C-alpha cells in the first residue's frame, strides 16, 4: 500500500510571531469550522520564498499543540495553496476573526492557507516521535511551523 503524506502544524498561542493568541489556539478555529463549514489556518512556506506549496496533494493534517506537547487533533483538508491564489470572495467567510485583521496584508508574503473542513479529536494524545518525516522516515523531533510526514492514519 502506498503511504500518504500528511502535514503536522504547530499550534502555539505563545509564539512571539502572533499578534493575537487565538491565532495559535485550536478552539476558536474548531468553533469557526463548525459554524461555517471550514476554516483557514495559514503557515509560512518553507524557506520564506514566494513559491507554490510543494505538497498540494495533502488532504490530512495533524495539530501539534505546543503548550500540551501533544497531537490531539487530526483534520480533513480541502486544499493548501498560497493566500494570494484564493480569489473567490465567498471563501472569506472561512477566515476566523483572529486572522481576519492581517489576511489582506499578507497577500505579498510567502504564506499558504490550509483550508480545513473537519477536525477530529484523536482517541489519545500522540507525541511528536510517533510521527515520521516524509523525506527520511526519521521520527519527528520538533515542529516550528509545519512538517510533512508519513500519514500514520491515527484516529
Secondary structure by P-SEA (a helix, b strand, c coil): cbbbbbbbbbbccccccccccccccaaaaaaaaaaccbbbbbbccccccccccccccccbbbbbccccccccbbbbbccccccccccccccccccccccccccccccccbbbbbbcccccccccccccccccccccccccccccccccccccccc
